[in-house]
Amino acid sequence: MSNENELITIEIRGREQVAVEAAEKVAALFLSSGPGRPYRMPSKDEVRVLVYVNAQRGPEAGGVPEPE
């Protein structure tokens, strides 16, 4: 990823399995870091998963994939 100004952070919270699956799907849409490790939220029954993406890169630049 070339420029920090083009990066966004997507935070997904929920039950671990659902949050990880959602993060994997989001990560597949963009040039991304892939899902981070689930972080168990203190005193809650949920985890937080972060995904860092470059949402400005289109398919021609290796970003968002073309629909099948």
matplotlib code that plots the C-alpha trace (Angstrom):
import matplotlib.pyplot as plt

x = [0.0, 1.6, 0.2, -1.0, -3.5, -5.3, -5.8, -8.9, -9.5, -12.7, -13.6, -15.9, -17.4, -19.5, -19.4, -15.9, -16.9, -19.2, -16.8, -13.9, -16.0, -17.2, -13.6, -12.4, -15.2, -14.4, -10.6, -11.3, -13.1, -10.1, -6.3, -6.0, -3.9, -6.3, -8.2, -6.3, -6.4, -9.7, -9.3, -11.7, -13.5, -13.2, -16.5, -18.3, -19.3, -17.8, -14.5, -13.1, -11.4, -9.6, -9.0, -6.8, -7.8, -6.9, -10.4, -9.2, -7.6, -9.8, -9.6, -7.1, -4.7, -5.1, -7.8, -11.5, -11.9, -14.0, -17.4, -17.5]
y = [0.0, 3.1, 6.1, 6.2, 8.9, 6.3, 3.9, 3.4, 1.2, -0.9, -2.2, -5.2, -6.3, -9.3, -12.9, -14.3, -16.5, -14.0, -11.1, -13.0, -14.2, -10.6, -9.3, -11.9, -10.8, -7.1, -7.8, -9.7, -6.7, -4.3, -4.2, -4.9, -6.1, -9.0, -9.4, -8.8, -11.2, -11.1, -9.0, -10.0, -7.0, -6.7, -7.5, -8.2, -11.3, -10.0, -9.5, -6.7, -7.4, -4.7, -4.6, -1.9, -1.2, 1.0, 1.8, 4.2, 1.5, 0.1, -3.2, -1.9, -1.1, -4.4, -3.0, -3.9, -7.2, -7.3, -9.0, -12.6]
z = [0.0, -1.2, 0.7, 4.3, 3.3, 1.2, 4.0, 6.1, 9.1, 9.3, 12.7, 13.0, 16.3, 17.1, 18.0, 17.1, 14.2, 12.6, 13.0, 11.5, 8.6, 7.9, 8.2, 5.6, 3.2, 3.6, 3.2, -0.1, -1.6, -1.4, -1.4, 2.4, 5.3, 5.7, 8.9, 12.1, 15.0, 17.0, 20.2, 23.0, 24.3, 28.1, 29.9, 26.6, 24.7, 21.5, 19.7, 17.6, 14.3, 12.4, 8.6, 7.0, 3.4, 0.5, -0.7, -3.5, -5.6, -8.3, -10.1, -12.7, -9.8, -7.9, -5.6, -5.7, -7.7, -10.8, -10.3, -11.6]

ax = plt.figure().add_subplot(projection="3d")
ax.plot(x, y, z, "-o")
ax.set_aspect("equal")
plt.show()
